[in-house]
Amino acid sequence: MAVQPEGTPCWADAMFSDLEGAKSFYGEVLGWTFAESSAEFGNYTQASANGKAVAAVVPPMPGQEGLSQWCLYFASQDAAATAARIRDHGGEVLMEPMQVADFGTMCLARDPGGVVFGVWQAGTHEGFQAMGEPGAYTWAEVFTREPEKSDAFFPAVFSYRQRDMRDGEIDFRIYDLGERTVLGRMKMGEEFPPEMRPYINVYFGVEDCDEAVARATKLGGVLRFGPMTTPFGRFAAISDPQGANFSVIDTTTTEGEMPKLTDVA
């Protein structure tokens, strides 16, 4: 796939203390295969679905053991300029832009509400080689207890247009780049344990949501929500055996009418 426009989700990776365990779990649940680990790059290991690069797993850096969580990266034409905008709008740069050989330049940051994310300026590695397919990245949502902070921050950094979807008690918003919807934002309510930190929930496509859930729970994963069928697909939220949260979604199984969205002034 070509380099994505600025602000588009373009890559996902996660740190795991038990790298082989993670490879076994996601290989069974999502059908991933894995390239050889590269000691030169901290044993960063790329995952593929149907021969296309879709994500990566990596051992934790010293001091970060036991902090397994998926990190979503947003495309940037200039990682240094994006880092400056992050600071200007109240975010925190956790890792300054760093060139990774000729693959590209990465940066890690946190929004004012505590949501950690990455920035990727593509070099030879352009990001996802597939999206919206079984085994591949399909969607993501910012889960935050302080939605007003995320709603001010992300659109300012990445020039998103915002639209509201109000459905009862659910406070949900989507972010668009031009005419393309690229990200959701969900307010974390009382159903989320207080110790659970804000994060970006990454959805990976599957052919059958219920079968994927069955495989995940058999391998030690924990079902957190669902499966539930919506106008967007049938999905479920899962924690893997090392505590990393993610969702699976079958976009071919839908139910109900698409919700109405209201532009945010």
Helices and strands as residue ranges (DSSP letters): E 9-15, H 19-30, E 33-34, G 39-41, E 45-49, E 52-58, E 70-75, H 79-88, E 92-100, E 104-110, E 116-122, E 137-144, H 147-158, E 161-167, E 170-177, E 180-187, E 199-205, H 209-218, E 222-230, E 233-239, E 245-250, E 262-263
